[in-house]
């Protein structure tokens, strides 16, 4: 259940905004709706929000966490066709933009916040590490030691190590199994799992070149979980469930849930929880999409609905204003 613990760390926390602080974010989303008609043309609306969020967060980095939370909760208000999973990439790019500002690691991760599974934090870390010029063993030592500055902050540390995992796959030329083994040098089971999940996520993007982290969405390439060592199996099983629902279209939610139902019994609930997490993000934390997919299953319905209910109750962000 290691990745489940990491997922809780990465999940969206409740944020309460005052009416005054709502105004610029509400205007940002309202402008995109009025100019692009999200009700019938979701992609232009998402592209507008992407550009507006990037510009606003770069100009007001200290408000990034609040902005991303607001978008995660209100991005579909009145526009039911929009799938907010498409904005996970936006949050990554926001972190990449913040990485060029004179911010420490701790400041950057704090400014990012944890909306969209802390994608901003991951983008910040990956982009910073892409600019390191070491190679071979010095590179690996530098990557594995990069997060020590935030080791005392459990959330920041786990997210930082996830970004490190991305870089271990992107910056080395080792096999997937050997790259995952690099994470074994980290202390603590949760830290190793966070690192493994980053390796697996970068691998799942299927980027054709090495040397820098990629920009393709996760889940493009299936994970070879069955070929990996036993200690990687739980994290890989959960990662595959999450990444196959990272964006709409890789496969149907029912298919992903059904695969979870065929996993080893100890992994089934955790696997379904990672699917449910992505489907709740898709609908601004409303459970209808996930519950409908659970209803369509031939077996495992009760476990599926339980995964949705527990996430919805525990992690639904507050809806300010």
C-alpha positions in Angstrom: 0.0 0.0 0.0 3.0 2.3 -0.3 1.8 4.2 -3.3 -1.6 4.7 -1.6 0.2 6.5 1.2 2.0 8.7 -1.4 -1.3 9.3 -3.2 -2.9 10.7 0.0 0.1 13.0 0.4 -0.3 14.1 -3.2 -4.1 14.5 -3.0 -5.9 17.9 -3.0 -6.3 19.3 0.4 -9.2 21.6 1.3 -8.5 25.3 0.9 -10.8 28.1 2.0 -10.6 31.3 0.1 -12.0 34.7 1.1 -14.4 36.4 -1.2 -11.8 39.0 -2.1 -9.2 36.5 -3.1 -11.7 34.7 -5.2 -12.2 37.6 -7.6 -9.2 37.3 -9.9 -9.5 33.5 -10.2 -13.2 33.7 -10.9 -12.6 36.3 -13.5 -9.9 34.2 -15.1 -12.2 31.2 -15.6 -15.2 33.4 -16.5 -13.2 35.1 -19.3 -12.2 31.7 -20.8 -15.8 30.5 -20.6 -17.3 33.6 -22.3 -14.6 33.7 -25.0 -14.5 30.0 -25.8 -17.9 28.5 -25.1 -16.8 25.6 -23.0 -20.3 24.1 -23.1 -19.7 22.9 -26.6 -16.0 23.3 -27.2 -14.1 21.9 -24.2 -10.6 22.0 -25.7 -10.4 25.7 -26.5 -11.6 26.4 -23.0 -9.0 24.2 -21.5 -6.3 25.8 -23.6 -7.4 29.2 -22.5 -7.3 28.2 -18.9 -3.9 26.7 -19.4 -2.5 30.0 -20.8 -4.2 32.2 -18.2 -3.1 30.0 -15.3 0.5 30.0 -16.5 0.6 33.7 -16.9 -1.1 34.5 -13.6 1.1 32.1 -11.6 4.3 33.5 -13.1 3.3 37.0 -12.3 2.0 36.1 -8.8 4.0 33.0 -7.7 2.9 33.2 -4.1 -0.7 32.7 -5.2 -0.1 29.6 -7.3 -1.3 27.1 -4.8 -4.5 28.9 -4.2 -5.0 29.5 -7.9 -4.6 25.8 -8.8 -6.9 24.7 -6.0 -9.6 27.2 -7.2 -9.3 25.9 -10.8 -9.4 22.2 -9.5 -12.7 23.0 -7.7 -14.3 25.5 -10.1 -12.9 24.6 -13.5 -16.1 22.8 -14.5 -18.7 25.2 -13.0 -21.5 25.4 -15.5 -19.4 23.6 -18.1 -20.1 19.9 -17.6 -18.3 18.7 -20.8 -14.9 19.7 -19.4 -12.6 17.0 -18.1 -10.2 18.5 -15.6 -7.6 15.8 -16.0 -6.4 17.7 -19.0 -5.2 20.4 -16.6 -2.8 18.1 -14.8 -0.3 19.0 -17.6 -1.0 22.7 -16.9 0.0 22.2 -13.2 3.2 20.6 -14.3 4.0 23.5 -16.6 3.3 26.0 -13.8 5.9 24.3 -11.7 8.4 24.4 -14.6 7.7 28.1 -15.0 8.3 28.7 -11.3 11.5 26.8 -11.4 13.2 29.7 -13.3 12.4 32.2 -10.5 14.8 32.8 -7.6 13.0 30.4 -5.3 14.6 27.8 -3.0 13.3 24.2 -3.2 11.2 24.7 -0.1 9.8 28.0 -1.4 9.0 26.5 -4.8 7.2 23.5 -3.4 5.3 25.6 -1.0 4.2 28.0 -3.7 3.0 25.1 -5.8 0.7 23.5 -3.4 -0.8 20.1 -3.9 -3.7 20.5 -6.4 -3.8 18.1 -9.3 -1.8 15.5 -7.3 0.9 18.1 -6.6 1.8 18.2 -10.3 3.2 21.7 -9.9 5.7 20.4 -7.4 6.8 17.6 -9.8 7.3 20.1 -12.6 9.4 22.4 -10.4 11.7 19.6 -9.3 12.1 18.0 -12.8 12.9 21.3 -14.5 15.4 22.3 -11.8 17.1 18.9 -12.1 17.1 19.0 -15.9 19.5 21.9 -15.6 22.1 19.9 -13.7 25.1 19.1 -15.8 26.7 16.0 -14.0 26.8 12.6 -15.6 27.1 9.0 -14.5 27.6 8.3 -10.7 27.9 12.1 -9.8 24.5 12.7 -11.5 22.8 9.8 -9.7 24.2 10.9 -6.3 23.1 14.5 -6.9 19.6 13.4 -7.9 19.1 11.1 -4.9 20.4 13.7 -2.5 18.5 16.6 -4.0 15.4 16.4 -1.6 17.3 16.4 1.7 16.5 20.1 2.2 12.9 19.3 2.6 13.2 15.9 4.3 11.5 17.2 7.4 8.3 18.0 5.5 6.7 14.7 4.7 4.5 16.0 1.9 7.2 18.0 0.2 9.7 15.3 0.5 7.5 12.6 -1.1 6.6 14.9 -4.0 10.2 15.9 -4.4 11.3 12.3 -4.6 8.6 11.6 -7.2 10.2 14.3 -9.3 13.6 12.7 -8.7 12.2 9.4 -10.0 11.2 11.1 -13.2 14.7 12.4 -13.7 16.4 9.0 -12.9 14.6 7.5 -15.9 15.0 10.5 -18.2 18.6 11.2 -17.4 20.2 7.7 -17.3 20.4 5.0 -19.9 19.6 2.1 -17.6 16.8 -0.5 -18.0 13.6 0.1 -16.1 14.5 -2.5 -13.5 17.9 -1.0 -12.9 16.5 2.5 -12.7 14.0 1.5 -10.1 16.8 -0.1 -8.1 18.5 3.3 -7.9 15.6 4.4 -5.6 16.6 1.6 -3.2 19.4 3.8 -2.0 16.9 6.2 -0.4 16.0 5.8 3.3 12.4 4.8 4.2 9.8 2.7 2.3 7.6 5.6 1.5 10.4 7.6 0.0 11.5 4.6 -2.2 7.9 4.2 -3.3 7.6 7.9 -4.2 10.7 7.6 -6.3 9.6 4.4 -8.0 6.3 6.0 -8.9 8.2 8.8 -10.6 10.4 6.4 -12.6 7.3 4.5 -13.7 5.4 7.7 -14.6 8.2 9.0 -16.8 8.6 5.5 -18.4 4.8 5.4 -19.1 5.0 8.6 -21.2 7.0 6.8 -23.8 9.3 9.6 -24.7 11.5 8.6 -27.7 14.6 10.4 -26.4 16.7 10.5 -23.2 18.4 13.4 -21.5 15.5 15.5 -20.3 12.1 14.8 -18.8 9.3 14.5 -21.3 6.1 16.4 -21.9 3.8 13.6 -23.1 1.0 12.6 -20.8 1.4 9.7 -18.5 -0.1 6.3 -19.5 0.8 6.4 -23.2 2.9 3.3 -22.7 1.6 0.4 -20.5 3.8 -0.6 -17.6 5.5 -4.1 -17.6 4.6 -4.8 -14.0 4.6 -8.6 -14.4 8.3 -8.5 -15.5 9.5 -6.5 -12.5 10.8 -7.7 -9.1 8.2 -8.5 -6.4 9.0 -5.5 -4.3 8.0 -3.2 -7.2 4.7 -5.0 -7.8 2.4 -2.9 -5.5 3.7 0.4 -6.7 3.6 -0.6 -10.3 0.1 -2.0 -10.0 -1.2 1.2 -8.5 0.8 3.4 -10.9 -0.6 1.6 -13.9 -4.2 2.1 -12.6 -3.6 5.8 -12.1 -1.6 6.5 -15.3 -4.1 4.7 -17.6 -6.7 7.3 -16.4 -4.3 10.2 -16.4 -6.0 11.7 -19.4 -9.3 10.7 -21.0 -8.9 8.2 -23.9 -6.1 5.8 -23.0 -8.8 3.3 -21.9 -12.3 3.3 -20.4 -12.6 3.7 -16.6 -14.5 0.4 -16.6 -11.5 -1.4 -18.2 -9.1 0.0 -15.7 -11.3 -0.9 -12.7 -11.8 -4.4 -14.1 -8.1 -4.9 -14.4 -7.8 -3.8 -10.7 -10.4 -6.5 -9.9 -8.1 -9.1 -11.3 -5.0 -8.0 -9.3 -3.8 -9.9 -6.3 -6.4 -9.5 -3.5 -4.1 -7.4 -1.3 -3.7 -4.8 -4.1 -7.3 -4.6 -5.4 -8.7 -1.8 -3.2 -5.5 0.3 -3.5 -5.6 -0.1 -7.3 -9.2 1.0 -7.5 -8.5 3.9 -5.2 -5.9 5.2 -7.7 -8.4 5.0 -10.6 -11.1 6.7 -8.5 -8.7 9.5 -7.7 -8.2 10.3 -11.3 -11.9 10.2 -12.1 -12.7 12.5 -9.2 -10.1 15.0 -10.5 -11.9 14.7 -13.9 -15.2 16.0 -12.4 -13.9 18.5 -9.9 -14.3 15.9 -7.1 -17.9 15.0 -7.9 -18.3 11.2 -7.9 -20.7 10.6 -10.8 -18.2 9.4 -13.4 -16.5 7.0 -11.0 -19.7 5.7 -9.6 -21.1 5.0 -13.1 -18.0 3.1 -14.0 -18.3 1.0 -10.8 -21.9 0.2 -11.6 -20.8 -1.2 -15.0 -18.5 -3.8 -13.5 -19.4 -7.4 -13.5 -17.7 -8.0 -10.2 -15.9 -5.9 -7.6 -18.7 -3.3 -7.5 -18.7 -2.9 -3.8 -15.0 -2.5 -3.5 -15.0 0.0 -6.4 -17.8 2.1 -4.8 -16.0 2.0 -1.5 -12.9 3.5 -3.1 -14.9 6.3 -4.5 -16.8 7.0 -1.3 -13.7 7.1 0.9 -11.9 9.5 -1.4 -14.9 11.7 -1.8 -15.5 12.0 1.9 -11.9 12.4 2.9 -10.4 14.6 0.2 -13.1 16.7 -1.5 -11.8 20.2 -1.5 -13.9 23.0 0.0 -16.0 25.0 -2.5 -15.3 28.6 -1.6 -17.6 31.4 -2.7 
